[in-house]
Amino acid sequence: MKEKSIPKAKKQESFTPHYVAINRVKRSFERAKDRQSDSSTEFVEVK
């Protein structure tokens, strides 16, 4: 039983950083969208 519980704990540890990375990716995408919206308006004004 102890041997089975050990790999489960390792899986949880490996999953936690993935969630953190996903949150960082979401934030980066949101920032990228904001930058794209600003740049798109600038390009439209130039045209």
trRosetta pair geometry for C-beta under 8 A, 3 or more apart (Angstrom, degrees):
i j d omega theta_ij theta_ji phi_ij phi_ji
1 4 5.9 -58 -155 35 35 109
1 5 6.6 31 151 -20 67 106
2 5 5.7 -57 -149 35 35 110
2 6 6.6 42 153 -30 67 100
3 6 5.9 -47 -154 21 33 115
3 7 7.7 25 158 -9 61 98
4 7 6.8 -57 -160 35 35 101
4 8 6.9 35 149 -19 65 110
5 8 5.6 -58 -154 36 39 116
5 9 6.5 41 152 -23 70 102
6 9 5.9 -56 -155 31 33 109
6 10 6.7 31 151 -18 65 104
7 10 5.4 -53 -149 36 40 114
7 11 6.4 43 152 -24 69 100
8 11 5.7 -51 -152 31 33 112
8 12 6.7 34 150 -19 64 101
9 12 5.7 -51 -152 33 35 112
9 13 6.6 35 150 -19 66 103
10 13 5.7 -53 -151 35 35 112
10 14 6.4 31 152 -18 67 105
11 14 5.7 -57 -149 38 33 109
11 15 6.3 33 152 -23 67 106
12 15 5.6 -55 -147 34 32 111
12 16 6.7 42 155 -31 65 98
13 16 6.0 -43 -152 19 32 114
13 17 7.9 24 158 -8 58 96
14 17 7.0 -57 -164 34 35 101
14 18 7.0 37 144 -21 63 110
15 18 5.4 -59 -157 33 42 117
15 19 6.6 41 151 -21 73 100
16 19 6.0 -54 -155 31 34 108
16 20 6.7 31 151 -16 66 105
17 20 5.3 -53 -149 38 41 113
17 21 6.1 43 151 -23 71 103
18 21 5.6 -53 -148 36 32 111
18 22 6.3 35 151 -23 65 103
19 22 5.6 -50 -148 33 33 113
19 23 6.6 34 152 -20 64 101
20 23 5.8 -52 -153 33 33 111
20 24 6.5 33 149 -19 65 104
21 24 5.6 -53 -151 36 35 111
21 25 6.3 36 150 -21 67 103
22 25 5.6 -52 -148 35 33 112
22 26 6.4 35 152 -21 65 103
23 26 5.7 -51 -150 34 33 112
23 27 6.5 32 152 -18 65 103
24 27 5.7 -54 -151 36 33 110
24 28 6.3 33 151 -20 67 105
25 28 5.6 -54 -147 37 33 111
25 29 6.3 34 153 -21 66 104
26 29 5.7 -53 -148 35 31 110
26 30 6.4 32 152 -20 64 104
27 30 5.7 -53 -150 34 33 112
27 31 6.4 31 152 -17 66 104
28 31 5.7 -54 -149 38 33 110
28 32 6.2 35 151 -22 66 105
29 32 5.5 -52 -145 36 33 113
29 33 6.3 36 153 -22 65 102
30 33 5.7 -51 -150 33 31 112
30 34 6.6 32 151 -19 63 103
31 34 5.7 -53 -151 35 35 111
31 35 6.4 32 151 -18 67 105
32 35 5.7 -55 -148 38 33 110
32 36 6.2 33 152 -21 67 106
33 36 5.6 -53 -144 36 31 111
33 37 6.3 32 155 -21 65 104
34 37 5.9 -53 -149 34 30 110
34 38 6.5 27 153 -16 63 106
35 38 5.8 -57 -150 38 32 109
35 39 6.1 27 154 -16 68 109
36 39 5.8 -57 -142 42 31 107
36 40 6.0 34 157 -25 66 106
37 40 5.8 -50 -142 33 28 112
37 41 6.7 28 156 -18 61 104
38 41 6.1 -57 -154 34 30 108
38 42 6.6 29 150 -19 64 107
39 42 5.5 -55 -151 36 36 113
39 43 6.3 36 152 -21 68 103
40 43 5.8 -52 -148 35 32 110
40 44 6.4 34 152 -21 64 104
41 44 5.7 -52 -149 34 33 112
41 45 6.5 34 152 -21 65 104
42 45 5.7 -54 -152 34 32 111
42 46 6.5 33 151 -21 65 103
43 46 5.6 -52 -150 33 35 112
43 47 6.5 32 153 -18 66 103
44 47 5.8 -55 -150 36 33 108
